[in-house]
Amino acid sequence: MTPNQAWELILQQRHHPDHSSDDWLVETPASDADRAAELLQLFAPLVRALPANQPQQVIAQMGQSLDGRIATITGKSRYINGEDGLIHLHRIRAVSDAVLVGSGTASADNPRLTVRLATGPNPVRVLVDRHRRVPADHHLFTDGAAPTLHLVAGRYNPASLPSTLSAGVYEIPCLSDEEGPIDPREVLRVLDQLGLKRIFVEGGGQTVSTFLSAGLVDRLHVLVSPMIIGSGQPAFSLPEIDSLADALRPRANMVNLGSDMLFDLDFSGH
Ligand SMILES: NC(=O)c1ccc[n+]([C@@H]2O[C@H](COP(=O)([O-])OP(=O)(O)OC[C@H]3O[C@@H](n4cnc5c(N)ncnc54)[C@H](OP(=O)(O)O)[C@@H]3O)[C@@H](O)[C@H]2O)c1
């Protein structure tokens, strides 16, 4: 049946109601071929060869409720997204060289940042923790599942970078100690010098927002869960604007993952 034929059926039922519309509610799941095509379309930009003039690629994600919250006011975010959203997150980890989180996320969630819900290698884990706020017994420091780069405040010395990375924790002073937001360029410079090219900024809201407002995000995946929290921590916090002409309007591709709606946003033209 075509959409126009379906619409004619709806109009017919509207004017001559009977019980036949009950039969319409048969689920028609997307075929495997449709899902495979969607997956290829979503991930092609994340695995393409990087052009010579683009040394690194940054993909960021935000898992949020319908009202744009990423956690309750007390920092609980597990789980806003459903299983399909989580699998998607693990797939992005699996195609990234590095997965990066801020100290707020690492402290609140004690994440592992490994690939468990998909096949593929674990990325290098990067923790932006200027003031060494994340407790030493958290998984990133103790589980040995992958290298963890612990980026802290201090004078940067490129000569002290390890020549190879193996599972373990590497503390790297490289961030300025000033008040206010970190400079994400300082972070990318270190990762570039370690040969890490595909960077996945997984959270939280402040860290993703900092990369976004610096114009450093190439691709943003916003996973929207059909949930209204009504209060809590905001997804994006960007400098105030007066005119909507100044809002970010990336090219968007929307994909229904099942448990969540994915907005695949392309900032490459910005
Ligand atoms: N739903 C999701 O997708 C998702 C994903 C991740 C996290 N979360 C939730 O989000 C919450 C944490 O998010 P968050 O936004 O508060 O923290 P965050 O982005 O993880 O980390 C923010 C903290 O990291 C440091 N930081 C890193 N980059 C910064 C920047 N550009 N500007 C300022 N500070 C920066 C600051 O700590 P210093 O002062 O120590 O430098 C700051 O306090 C948690 O409740 C977590 O559960 C949700």
The ligand as a Gaussian input file, in Angstrom:
#p B3LYP/6-31G(d) Opt

LIG

0 1
 N       22.600000      11.503000      29.004000
 C       23.834000      11.535000      28.554000
 O       24.126000      11.338000      27.372000
 C       24.934000      11.828000      29.509000
 C       26.248000      11.637000      29.083000
 C       27.254000      11.924000      29.971000
 C       26.942000      12.422000      31.218000
 N       25.656000      12.574000      31.602000
 C       25.332000      13.153000      32.905000
 O       25.774000      14.486000      32.868000
 C       26.174000      14.879000      34.155000
 C       27.550000      15.474000      34.055000
 O       27.528000      16.474000      33.074000
 P       28.233000      17.870000      33.309000
 O       27.894000      18.725000      32.142000
 O       27.885000      18.342000      34.667000
 O       29.759000      17.461000      33.417000
 P       30.891000      17.040000      32.405000
 O       30.732000      17.712000      31.106000
 O       31.077000      15.586000      32.435000
 O       32.105000      17.635000      33.156000
 C       32.075000      18.976000      33.513000
 C       33.201000      19.167000      34.421000
 O       34.317000      18.795000      33.694000
 C       35.219000      19.850000      33.664000
 N       35.084000      20.385000      32.383000
 C       35.365000      19.716000      31.269000
 N       35.200000      20.493000      30.230000
 C       34.770000      21.662000      30.687000
 C       34.409000      22.844000      30.078000
 N       34.527000      23.001000      28.784000
 N       33.946000      23.855000      30.812000
 C       33.874000      23.725000      32.133000
 N       34.205000      22.610000      32.768000
 C       34.661000      21.596000      32.049000
 C       34.852000      20.755000      34.778000
 O       35.445000      20.249000      35.904000
 P       36.738000      20.888000      36.514000
 O       36.327000      22.132000      37.189000
 O       37.218000      19.823000      37.408000
 O       37.674000      21.174000      35.407000
 C       33.373000      20.553000      34.887000
 O       32.910000      20.652000      36.197000
 C       26.173000      13.648000      35.021000
 O       25.041000      13.700000      35.860000
 C       26.054000      12.519000      34.041000
 O       25.314000      11.470000      34.603000
 C       24.647000      12.299000      30.765000

